[in-house]
Amino acid sequence: MGTAVANHLTGVVTVTFSKLVENATSDIKGSFSVWVNWDEQKVEENTRVVVDWKDGGTTEVNIGPATGPDKDEVLYKWGWVDENDSTLIHWQVRINYAKENIQKAIYTDIIGGNQNLVSGSISVANVTYSSDGENYNVDSYYPQASILENGVNGFTVNLGDISNTIIIDYSTRATDGGVSQQYENRGELTGENIEKQVVEVHTPNNGGNGNASMKLSISGEKTWIDDNNARGLRPSFISIELYRNGEKVDSRDVTAKENWKYSFTNLDKYDESGKLYDYDVKEVSVSNYTNQQEGYNFINTIIPVKEEAPEKPDQSITTPSSSSQVMSTSSSSMESETSEELPKTGDSPRDFFKVLGILLLISGVLGMIYIRRKSKI
């Protein structure tokens, strides 16, 4: 019969009727419904707000206090049509708001007709809800390895053992140009120690949606392991950088005044094509400390001082140089040197006569030379 578009910024809902209504020759009756989230900064609780339908009169709406999810809730899911693209549908799944201990949890999503899964749009996050159950902070994301896309018809997430609350976000694309009155979806949660949980949902009828909950927050804190700053090396502040799809988009300086806690708020969940942004945080390195990151939290441990070992006295033995070394003497050189020495006391008679014979031989040779020279003169 028509389409509706809601603008959460202006608070205006525009309904456009089809040609069937425009060309009708008789009165046509119909109805439509609008889901409304109220801005707590502009509208107080326990007040009445008048909604003006122009030619359709007015309606008074009582703004009651937020009640939050059921404290025993284990599986819940909802969806809405993108306010700027009627063919793009966003879905969100909340798992284990009750914070039960679920062993080997597995979530399976089955996408309904006239829509396909937007590949790469799935994100799975551990979250912490505020006390009123209305808002939450993302603590960490599951790795992509835990997500298995089943073509365009759904996906499976291996959650493992869980005891905290988990939020799954993803998008689908309408294959009929966004003309369906509603789009359906189904989710199943299983675990070794729980009965299978099943939830079936659909988008609000008549398409148009101005839901403004497409934002998220990221927060974390710093832990110092340095004996309460005993060495006085802890800096006065640290810097945390926010990255979106690998690109730095923001930063925060964090000090002891904030108890070393930080947060980035009002962050867009989706890009223009409906894919979830991938957010990450990094800490600028701190001198004298090692850094460890756990989700969005950081642990800095002071680097211990290395104690220098005392110098030991030089116990090395100096080796004489080659010029001062006593050289071993071969037996032949020993004999030649001995031949020029007179026999020592205690030498054997054989040695004495050997030396005497050599001397006589030399004397004889010298005598013959002398006589031969004399005869020539």
Rosetta blueprint (number, residue, H / E / L):
1 M L
2 G E
3 T E
4 A E
5 V E
6 A E
7 N E
8 H L
9 L L
10 T L
11 G L
12 V E
13 V E
14 T E
15 V E
16 T E
17 F E
18 S L
19 K H
20 L H
21 V H
22 E H
23 N L
24 A L
25 T L
26 S L
27 D L
28 I L
29 K L
30 G L
31 S L
32 F L
33 S L
34 V L
35 W L
36 V L
37 N L
38 W L
39 D L
40 E L
41 Q L
42 K L
43 V L
44 E L
45 E L
46 N L
47 T E
48 R E
49 V E
50 V E
51 V E
52 D E
53 W L
54 K H
55 D H
56 G H
57 G L
58 T E
59 T E
60 E E
61 V E
62 N E
63 I E
64 G L
65 P L
66 A L
67 T L
68 G L
69 P L
70 D L
71 K L
72 D L
73 E L
74 V L
75 L E
76 Y E
77 K E
78 W E
79 G E
80 W E
81 V E
82 D L
83 E L
84 N L
85 D L
86 S L
87 T L
88 L E
89 I E
90 H E
91 W E
92 Q E
93 V E
94 R E
95 I E
96 N L
97 Y L
98 A L
99 K L
100 E L
101 N L
102 I E
103 Q E
104 K E
105 A E
106 I E
107 Y E
108 T E
109 D E
110 I E
111 I E
112 G L
113 G L
114 N L
115 Q E
116 N E
117 L E
118 V L
119 S L
120 G L
121 S L
122 I L
123 S E
124 V E
125 A E
126 N E
127 V E
128 T E
129 Y E
130 S L
131 S L
132 D L
133 G L
134 E L
135 N L
136 Y E
137 N E
138 V E
139 D E
140 S E
141 Y E
142 Y L
143 P L
144 Q H
145 A H
146 S H
147 I E
148 L E
149 E E
150 N L
151 G L
152 V L
153 N L
154 G E
155 F E
156 T E
157 V E
158 N E
159 L E
160 G E
161 D E
162 I E
163 S L
164 N L
165 T E
166 I E
167 I E
168 I E
169 D E
170 Y E
171 S E
172 T E
173 R E
174 A E
175 T L
176 D L
177 G L
178 G L
179 V L
180 S L
181 Q L
182 Q L
183 Y L
184 E E
185 N E
186 R E
187 G E
188 E E
189 L E
190 T E
191 G E
192 E L
193 N L
194 I E
195 E E
196 K E
197 Q E
198 V E
199 V E
200 E E
201 V E
202 H E
203 T L
204 P L
205 N L
206 N L
207 G L
208 G L
209 N L
210 G L
211 N L
212 A L
213 S L
214 M L
215 K E
216 L E
217 S E
218 I E
219 S E
220 G E
221 E E
222 K E
223 T E
224 W E
225 I E
226 D L
227 D L
228 N L
229 N L
230 A L
231 R L
232 G L
233 L L
234 R L
235 P L
236 S L
237 F E
238 I E
239 S E
240 I E
241 E E
242 L E
243 Y E
244 R E
245 N L
246 G L
247 E E
248 K E
249 V E
250 D E
251 S E
252 R E
253 D E
254 V E
255 T E
256 A H
257 K H
258 E H
259 N L
260 W L
261 K E
262 Y E
263 S E
264 F E
265 T E
266 N E
267 L E
268 D E
269 K L
270 Y E
271 D L
272 E L
273 S L
274 G L
275 K L
276 L E
277 Y L
278 D L
279 Y E
280 D E
281 V E
282 K E
283 E E
284 V L
285 S L
286 V L
287 S L
288 N L
289 Y E
290 T E
291 N E
292 Q E
293 Q E
294 E E
295 G L
296 Y L
297 N E
298 F E
299 I E
300 N E
301 T E
302 I E
303 I L
304 P L
305 V L
306 K L
307 E L
308 E L
309 A L
310 P L
311 E L
312 K L
313 P L
314 D L
315 Q L
316 S L
317 I L
318 T L
319 T L
320 P L
321 S L
322 S L
323 S L
324 S L
325 Q L
326 V L
327 M L
328 S L
329 T L
330 S L
331 S H
332 S H
333 S H
334 M H
335 E H
336 S H
337 E H
338 T H
339 S H
340 E L
341 E L
342 L L
343 P L
344 K L
345 T L
346 G L
347 D L
348 S L
349 P H
350 R H
351 D H
352 F H
353 F H
354 K H
355 V H
356 L H
357 G H
358 I H
359 L H
360 L H
361 L H
362 I H
363 S H
364 G H
365 V H
366 L H
367 G H
368 M H
369 I H
370 Y H
371 I H
372 R H
373 R H
374 K H
375 S H
376 K H
377 I L
